[in-house]
Amino acid sequence: MTDRPLDEQLALDEATLRRLLEAGRSLVARLDLEGVLENLLGVASELTRARYAAIGVMNPERTGLERFLTHGMDAQAHQAIGELPRGRGVLGVLVSDARPLRLARVGDHPQSYGFPASHPPMDSFLGVPIVIRGEAWGNLYLTEKQDAAEFTAADQHTAMVLAEWAAIAVENARLFEGIQHRKEDLERAVRGLEATTTIVRAIGTETDLHRVLELIVKRGRALIEARSLVLLLAEGRELTVAASAGQVQSRVIGTRIPIDETAAGAVLSSGRPQRMSDAQGMLKLKDAGLGVDGAETGLLVPLIYRGTSLGILAAFDSLAGAGDFDDEQESLLLTFAAGAATAVATAKTVQRERLRDTLKAAENERRRWARELHDDTLQGLAGLQVILASAGPAADRADVDQSVAHAVAQIQEQIDGLRTLITELRPAALDAFGLQPALESLLARLGTVEGIDVTGAFDLGPERLDADTETTIYRFVQEALTNVAKHARAEHVRVRLIRAPDAIEIEIGDDGHGFDPAQPSAGFGLLGMRERAALVGGEIRVATSSAGTTLHGSFPHTPAPSR
């Protein structure tokens, strides 16, 4: 019992209580677990006047301590002691029995094993459990009460209050850490969904194989945060480097490596992913064509579509952690690869169909020319031969004059037919006078031949465009008008061209019955126009309904070189 006056003791209790409240606010305000524990040790040592303080965190089985944090002991003392306690001796009493323990001399306790040779002397001892949701999470240990022989009941009560504050703070910190982890997991999942969605969109809207492959490597690399990513496609018994992103040698595209006796080939053949902790050691000599010299870690996953391995995605050096790819990154890339494989298969199918349609269109054109030459020109020449034969030596003057007149008319008709055919192949006006006169002639022929009311509005200015762009725009309009004549059953067609600062804008509208662009019956014409536009960096859009179709094209503006 202290000899100090009662009012002094009450003042001390009030100050301690105020400090405990401040400590509680400070503890529960922190959301980082390490900060909470360091703060707890400092406050507990201050309020109980303990020279040393420690927190032992129990292992999941609650049979011992998996962590031991200290306060009041420098690094040199730690090094001299050696291995930190694991929850045996007096410390183990609180592990097995989660109740406060206060000792005047720790060495007098029957379970005291003594201290290591270099351990600082410790006599007085106070230990209290830290209990979270009814289960012991760890213990707060205080030793060597300063200015007194032992810890008091008030010290024990103070330590217990601090332990309760600490339990709340630790639980908050753990919940916050869990939320952060779930947030990171959700962000990764969203990134994976975004990347996969991009590939899915590519399946429906992008059919150019080169652009699909470029999209895959860029999105895949960003998804798993890899230093580099290489996409290889299977071709026979070889793999061809088709696209790459990140730190990959630029000359690698098109390189072929064998499937046999390579790590990439093994993944393709097995259909199973492979992680490499030592990429340089595991990549074999024949894998050198991947162009990733200096890679330390790797992740290879197959591109599988309907049970067939189309190729592999090879990622190198994770930037998300210590360099090794983890389970989550492997799972993300596998999921991504499934969508990527579908996109690749779709684009390759479209590529084959385009080639087939191109050959078919070329063959149809040859047939049309052959038919035109046979039905019109050849038969016309045969008729001319008959006419001229009738004007032989036995014919009188009147018959000769009539035959010659018929022959001249026949020759003129064949000349007109051949001129029309030649104009369709390559209009002379396009080379001699430019785009606008050639289009005006095209519209006039359509109106005359097809009986359609065609109107044109052209604002191209006096300057010529470069030859490729003029040809592309002419063929674009020609193909569009041919489609209108063949399929639209339109009565009116309007064609409008405007020369904007950076592009030629084209609008072709009709009042026909429209069509479904998604149906194969939309024909090679629309696909051909898209491909032709893409060659000069242009694009087209289609709006169609039962009230008619409007085709809009935009082509980059390139002035012609000086003549």
Disulfide bonds with the S-S distance in Angstrom:
none
